[in-house]
């Protein structure tokens, strides 16, 4: 027996070593795959490349027309950043009634073209637009206004389609709140999707939410207000069995709901989930908003919402959470005294185990901020910004400020360890700050009372946001990241 043990022991050691080595090798492969994973940006622009090297972009715009009750207008704005006129731009517009129209358009060099969808479609309440640009240097954004509801939404259209989408925030409060999930299929072949929702009663399906067919080049408007009524917070998941889609959540509220919410917001769904997500946070002066964190996976996720003050010597206790499959959590930042007086800060949402989170930041403004009527309890100008897991070293953004009502340009550094050196440029006669640096987690805000296109270049990936608040409503949006400069932000 002793002889047999003496012979088998080294073999057993070798087997164990092989098993451990295989495990370590597999973990290393998974870590390398995670680090090399290409980030999925909402909107990405081919910009500033020589003509022979530039690649084209395909833009997707999705939203309501003025045929929807309460919406004044929807306009699509196409900006040609090149000094040469465009050639070969293809415009395709599909509507919720099954109609499709396409045509070629041209935009002169260094100019813009505004297209009102009300002039393109006579009766449809919702449209999806695809703009195919064979060369770069073409920006596309969308403007929506619902003046009756103090509703405004302006932002860049997307360049991403996906087979999986999450819309963390929506509301079906009654009366007066309307929530619609917009599913746009810009391709020729039909797509099939399954929808799942999380309301106050946990995971829910509706009788017709499975196996929804979205015909090629069409928009399906899935109304949630009657299907899942009276949910102050409603999260939506879209899984596409066949094909790929563009998905947005549309919220319109007239102020008569119990919470008094009032405004318009159309927010793109999140096309991916992750374990490291970032939001711009607060400038330290406005009332902070709420963070909605959802777990669309089949696994339990434990994590925390980290507050990152601009003062590196200031520590703020993070908000911990544990989410089972399909669960969500709302953190109302204004309820916590720990955030009072800390100045500007950004937000970092991180998972301790499974990288399966999606999140949004919601800002709502009391009516007395925009009115002399201090008895008004209505919230106006609701705005929703999805969290992102990527940054870029080159951004373009439109700042839509006016005299007496400036817009805000915010740049923040999501890195956990790198300082970012920032440079700003514009072709307009606007005075911009000299080069400056942002520490990890730090943010800078610039007020501009003009409408201007700004380029932002940095030494390490940053995130760029513009926001505007006025009597017409409230809106914020990410800038456009430039192709080849985008990277995931990881621990």
C-alpha positions in Angstrom: 0.0 0.0 0.0 2.8 2.4 0.9 4.5 1.7 -2.4 1.2 2.4 -4.3 0.7 5.7 -2.4 4.3 6.6 -3.2 3.7 6.1 -6.9 0.2 7.7 -7.1 0.9 10.9 -5.1 3.0 12.7 -7.7 0.4 11.8 -10.4 -2.4 13.2 -8.1 -0.3 16.3 -7.7 0.1 16.6 -11.4 -3.7 16.2 -12.0 -4.5 18.8 -9.4 -2.0 21.1 -10.9 -3.5 20.6 -14.3 -7.0 21.3 -13.0 -5.9 24.5 -11.2 -3.9 25.6 -14.2 -6.9 25.1 -16.5 -9.1 27.0 -14.1 -6.6 29.9 -13.8 -6.2 29.9 -17.6 -10.0 30.0 -18.1 -10.3 32.9 -15.6 -7.5 34.7 -17.4 -9.2 34.2 -20.8 -12.5 35.5 -19.3 -10.8 38.5 -17.8 -9.0 39.3 -21.1 -12.3 38.9 -23.0 -14.0 41.3 -20.6 -11.2 43.8 -21.0 -11.2 43.6 -24.8 -14.9 43.7 -25.2 -16.0 46.4 -27.6 -18.2 49.0 -26.0 -21.6 49.6 -27.5 -22.1 53.4 -27.8 -25.6 54.8 -28.4 -24.3 57.2 -31.1 -21.0 57.2 -32.8 -19.8 59.4 -35.6 -17.3 59.0 -38.4 -15.6 62.4 -38.2 -12.6 64.3 -39.6 -11.2 61.4 -41.7 -9.8 61.8 -45.2 -12.4 61.1 -47.9 -10.7 57.9 -49.0 -10.6 56.6 -45.4 -13.9 57.7 -44.0 -16.7 55.2 -43.3 -20.4 56.0 -43.5 -22.9 56.2 -40.6 -26.5 55.0 -40.4 -28.7 57.0 -38.1 -32.0 55.9 -36.4 -34.5 58.4 -35.1 -37.7 57.3 -33.3 -40.5 59.2 -31.7 -44.1 60.7 -31.9 -45.3 63.2 -34.5 -47.7 66.1 -33.9 -50.6 63.8 -34.6 -50.1 62.4 -31.1 -52.2 64.3 -28.6 -50.1 66.8 -26.7 -47.1 66.8 -29.1 -46.6 70.1 -30.9 -43.9 69.0 -33.4 -41.2 66.6 -34.2 -38.3 67.7 -36.3 -35.2 65.9 -37.5 -32.1 68.1 -38.0 -29.3 67.0 -40.3 -26.0 68.8 -40.0 -23.2 68.6 -42.5 -19.9 69.3 -40.8 -17.9 69.0 -43.9 -17.2 72.0 -46.2 -18.4 69.8 -49.2 -22.0 69.1 -49.9 -23.3 65.7 -49.2 -23.9 63.1 -51.9 -25.9 59.9 -51.6 -27.8 60.6 -48.3 -30.8 58.2 -48.2 -33.8 59.1 -46.1 -36.3 56.4 -45.1 -39.3 57.1 -43.0 -41.6 54.3 -41.6 -44.7 54.9 -39.5 -46.9 53.1 -37.1 -49.6 52.6 -39.8 -47.3 50.4 -41.9 -46.3 53.0 -44.5 -42.8 53.5 -45.8 -41.3 56.3 -48.0 -37.8 56.9 -49.1 -35.9 59.6 -51.0 -32.5 61.1 -51.6 -31.6 64.3 -49.9 -28.7 66.8 -50.0 -27.2 69.1 -47.4 -24.9 71.9 -48.5 -21.4 72.1 -46.9 -21.3 73.6 -43.3 -25.1 73.8 -43.2 -28.2 72.2 -41.7 -31.4 70.8 -43.0 -34.5 70.6 -40.8 -37.3 68.1 -41.7 -40.7 68.3 -40.0 -42.2 64.8 -39.8 -45.6 66.4 -40.0 -44.9 67.3 -43.5 -43.8 63.7 -44.3 -46.7 61.8 -42.7 -50.3 62.9 -42.6 -51.9 60.7 -40.0 -49.4 58.5 -38.2 -48.7 59.1 -34.5 -45.3 57.6 -34.5 -42.4 57.4 -37.0 -39.0 55.8 -37.3 -36.4 57.4 -39.5 -33.3 55.9 -41.0 -30.7 58.2 -42.6 -27.9 56.4 -44.4 -24.8 58.6 -44.9 -22.2 57.0 -47.2 -19.5 59.3 -45.7 -18.9 60.7 -42.3 -19.2 64.2 -40.9 -23.0 64.1 -40.8 -24.8 64.7 -37.5 -28.5 63.8 -36.9 -30.6 64.9 -34.0 -34.3 65.1 -33.0 -36.4 67.8 -31.4 -39.7 67.2 -29.7 -41.9 69.7 -27.9 -45.2 69.3 -25.9 -45.7 72.9 -24.7 -49.1 72.1 -23.1 -47.2 69.8 -20.7 -44.0 71.9 -20.3 -42.4 69.0 -22.2 -39.2 69.2 -24.3 -36.8 66.6 -25.5 -33.8 67.2 -27.7 -31.0 64.8 -28.4 -28.9 63.0 -31.0 -30.4 60.1 -32.8 -28.8 56.7 -32.4 -26.5 54.6 -34.6 -27.0 51.3 -32.8 -29.4 48.4 -33.2 -29.6 45.5 -30.8 -31.4 42.2 -29.9 -31.7 43.2 -26.3 -32.9 46.5 -24.7 -33.8 47.7 -21.2 -35.8 50.8 -20.4 -35.3 51.2 -16.6 -37.8 54.0 -16.1 -41.4 54.8 -17.2 -44.7 55.6 -15.5 -48.3 54.7 -16.0 -49.8 56.7 -13.2 -53.4 57.6 -13.8 -54.9 60.0 -14.6 -52.8 62.0 -17.0 -49.6 59.9 -17.6 -49.0 57.9 -20.8 -46.2 55.4 -21.3 -45.4 53.9 -24.7 -42.7 51.5 -25.7 -41.6 52.2 -29.3 -40.1 49.3 -31.3 -38.5 50.3 -34.6 -37.4 47.7 -37.1 -35.3 49.5 -39.8 -34.5 46.3 -41.7 -36.3 44.6 -44.6 -36.9 41.3 -42.7 -39.5 41.0 -39.9 -38.4 40.9 -36.3 -40.0 39.0 -33.4 -39.7 40.2 -29.8 -40.7 39.3 -26.3 -41.5 42.0 -23.7 -41.3 41.7 -20.0 -42.2 44.4 -17.4 -41.4 45.2 -13.8 -44.1 47.2 -12.0 -45.0 47.4 -8.3 -46.1 43.7 -8.3 -42.8 42.4 -9.6 -42.2 40.7 -13.0 -45.2 40.9 -15.3 -46.3 40.0 -18.8 -49.3 41.0 -20.7 -51.5 38.7 -22.8 -49.9 40.0 -26.1 -46.3 40.7 -24.9 -44.8 37.5 -26.2 -43.9 36.9 -29.8 -44.7 40.4 -31.1 -44.0 40.7 -34.8 -42.5 44.0 -36.0 -42.7 43.9 -39.8 -39.7 45.1 -41.8 -39.3 48.9 -41.9 -42.0 49.6 -39.5 -42.8 51.0 -36.0 -44.8 49.2 -33.4 -46.1 51.4 -30.5 -46.8 49.2 -27.5 -49.1 51.2 -25.2 -48.5 50.4 -21.5 -50.9 52.7 -19.7 -53.9 50.5 -20.1 -52.1 47.2 -20.0 -50.2 47.8 -16.8 -52.0 50.8 -15.2 -51.2 52.8 -12.0 -47.5 51.9 -11.8 -45.5 54.9 -10.6 -42.4 53.2 -11.9 -42.4 50.7 -14.7 -39.3 49.0 -16.1 -39.4 47.3 -19.5 -37.2 44.6 -21.1 -37.1 43.7 -24.8 -35.6 40.5 -26.0 -35.6 40.0 -29.8 -35.8 36.4 -30.9 -35.3 37.2 -34.6 -33.6 40.3 -36.0 -32.6 43.6 -34.3 -34.5 46.7 -33.2 -34.2 50.3 -32.1 -36.1 50.8 -28.8 -37.2 53.9 -26.9 -39.5 54.6 -24.0 -41.9 57.6 -24.4 -43.4 59.3 -21.3 -45.9 62.1 -21.5 -47.7 63.5 -18.4 -50.0 66.4 -17.9 -49.6 67.0 -14.2 -52.9 65.4 -13.0 -51.4 62.2 -11.7 -51.1 61.7 -7.9 -47.4 62.5 -8.0 -48.0 65.6 -10.1 -45.5 64.6 -12.7 -45.6 66.7 -15.8 -43.5 66.8 -19.0 -42.3 64.8 -21.9 -39.3 62.5 -22.2 -38.2 60.0 -24.9 -35.3 58.0 -23.7 -33.3 55.4 -25.7 -33.3 51.9 -24.2 -30.0 50.6 -22.9 -28.7 48.1 -25.5 -26.4 46.3 -23.0 -26.1 45.6 -19.4 -22.9 45.7 -17.3 -21.2 45.8 -13.9 -19.7 49.3 -14.1 -22.1 52.1 -15.1 -21.7 55.9 -14.8 -23.9 59.0 -14.5 -23.0 62.7 -14.4 -24.7 63.2 -11.0 -25.3 66.7 -9.7 -23.7 70.2 -9.9 -24.3 70.5 -6.2 -26.9 73.4 -6.6 -29.9 71.8 -8.3 -32.1 69.4 -6.3 -30.7 65.9 -7.0 -32.7 63.4 -8.9 -33.4 59.7 -8.5 -31.4 56.7 -9.7 -33.3 53.6 -10.8 -31.2 50.4 -10.9 -32.6 47.2 -12.5 -31.4 43.7 -12.8 -32.7 42.2 -16.1 -30.7 38.9 -15.7 -31.6 35.5 -14.2 -28.9 36.0 -11.4 -28.9 37.8 -8.1 -26.7 41.0 -8.2 -25.2 42.7 -5.2 -23.7 46.1 -5.7 -23.6 49.8 -4.6 -24.2 53.3 -5.9 -21.0 55.3 -5.2 -21.0 59.0 -4.8 -17.8 60.6 -6.2 -17.4 64.2 -4.9 -15.2 66.7 -6.7 -13.2 67.1 -3.5 -11.0 64.0 -3.4 -10.6 64.2 0.4 -14.4 63.9 0.9 -15.9 60.5 1.5 -19.6 59.8 1.2 -21.0 56.5 2.3 -22.3 54.6 -0.8 -25.8 53.1 -1.2 -25.8 49.3 -1.1 -28.3 47.1 -2.9 -29.1 43.5 -3.6 -31.4 42.7 -6.6 -32.9 39.4 -7.4 -33.8 38.5 -11.0 -36.0 41.1 -12.5 -35.9 43.4 -9.5 -35.2 47.1 -9.4 -34.4 49.7 -6.8 -35.1 53.5 -6.7 -32.7 55.7 -4.7 -34.1 59.2 -4.2 -30.9 61.2 -3.7 -32.8 64.2 -2.3 -33.9 62.1 0.7 -30.4 61.7 2.0 -28.7 64.4 4.2 -25.3 62.9 3.5 -25.4 64.6 0.1 -26.1 68.1 1.4 -23.3 70.6 1.0 -20.8 68.2 -0.7 -20.7 70.3 -3.9 -20.6 68.7 -7.4 -20.4 64.9 -7.7 -20.7 62.1 -10.2 -22.2 58.7 -9.8 -20.7 55.2 -10.2 -22.9 52.1 -10.1 -20.9 48.9 -9.6 -21.7 45.2 -9.2 -19.8 43.1 -6.7 -20.5 39.8 -8.5 -22.6 39.5 -11.7 -22.2 42.2 -14.3 -25.9 42.4 -15.0 -27.2 45.9 -14.3 -28.9 48.8 -16.2 -29.8 52.2 -14.7 -31.2 55.6 -15.4 -31.1 59.0 -13.7 -34.4 60.9 -13.4 -34.8 64.6 -12.7 -38.1 66.2 -11.9 -38.6 69.9 -11.2 -41.2 71.4 -8.9 -43.7 73.7 -10.6 -42.8 76.6 -8.3 -39.3 76.7 -9.8 -40.8 77.7 -13.1 -43.9 79.6 -11.8 -44.8 82.3 -9.3 -47.5 80.0 -8.0 -45.8 78.5 -5.0 -48.9 76.3 -4.2 -48.3 74.3 -7.4 -47.1 70.8 -6.6 -46.8 69.7 -10.2 -43.4 68.5 -11.3 -42.4 69.8 -14.7 -39.7 69.1 -17.2 -39.2 65.5 -16.4 -35.9 64.2 -17.9 -34.4 60.7 -18.0 -30.7 59.9 -18.8 -29.5 56.3 -19.1 -26.3 55.2 -17.4 -23.4 54.3 -19.7 -20.4 52.0 -19.3 -18.1 53.7 -21.8 -16.2 56.9 -22.3 -14.4 58.5 -25.3 -11.4 60.7 -25.9 -13.2 62.7 -28.7 -16.8 64.0 -28.5 -19.0 66.4 -30.5 -22.0 68.1 -28.9 -24.6 70.7 -29.6 -25.2 73.3 -26.9 -28.6 75.0 -27.3 -28.3 78.0 -25.0 -30.1 81.3 -25.4 -29.5 84.8 -24.1 -30.7 84.8 -20.5 -31.3 81.1 -20.5 -28.0 79.3 -20.8 -27.4 75.6 -21.5 -25.0 73.6 -19.5 -22.1 71.6 -20.9 -20.9 69.0 -18.4 -17.8 66.9 -18.8 -16.9 64.2 -16.2 -14.1 61.8 -15.8 -15.5 58.2 -15.1 -12.0 56.7 -14.6 -11.2 55.1 -11.3 -7.5 56.1 -11.5 -6.6 58.3 -14.5 -6.5 62.1 -14.7 -8.1 63.5 -17.9 -6.6 66.6 -19.6 -9.5 68.4 -21.5 -9.4 70.6 -24.5 -12.4 72.4 -26.1 -12.8 73.8 -29.6 -15.5 75.5 -31.7 -15.6 77.2 -35.1 -18.0 79.8 -33.7 -16.9 83.0 -32.0 -17.4 81.8 -28.5 -14.9 82.1 -25.6 -14.1 78.7 -24.1 -11.9 77.8 -21.1 -8.3 77.0 -21.6 -7.1 73.4 -21.2 -7.9 71.9 -17.8 -7.7 68.6 -15.9 -10.3 66.4 -14.2 -9.3 64.0 -11.4 -11.0 60.6 -11.4 -14.7 61.0 -10.7 -14.5 64.8 -11.0 -16.8 66.9 -13.2 -16.8 70.4 -14.7 -19.8 72.4 -15.9 -19.8 75.3 -18.4 -22.7 77.7 -18.9 -23.3 78.9 -22.5 -26.0 81.3 -23.6 -25.5 80.6 -27.3 -26.3 77.8 -29.7 -22.9 76.2 -30.7 -21.2 73.0 -31.8 -18.3 72.1 -29.5 -15.6 69.5 -29.9 -14.2 67.9 -26.7 -10.8 66.1 -26.8 -9.3 64.4 -23.7 -6.2 62.4 -22.8 -8.3 59.6 -21.3 -12.0 58.7 -21.8 -14.5 61.1 -20.5 -18.3 61.5 -20.8 -20.0 64.6 -22.2 -23.5 65.8 -21.5 -25.5 68.9 -22.4 -28.6 70.0 -20.5 -31.2 72.8 -20.7 -34.0 73.9 -18.5 -36.6 76.6 -19.2 -40.3 77.4 -19.4 -40.7 75.0 -22.4 -39.4 72.1 -20.3 -36.2 70.3 -19.5 -33.9 68.1 -21.6 -30.4 66.5 -21.4 -28.4 64.2 -23.7 -25.0 62.7 -24.2 -22.8 64.1 -26.9 -21.7 62.1 -29.9 -18.6 60.0 -29.5 -16.2 59.9 -32.4 -15.5 56.5 -34.0 -12.3 54.9 -32.9 -12.0 56.8 -29.6 -14.6 54.9 -27.5 -13.6 52.4 -24.7 -15.2 50.6 -21.8 -14.6 52.0 -18.3 -13.6 49.1 -16.0 -12.1 48.6 -12.6 
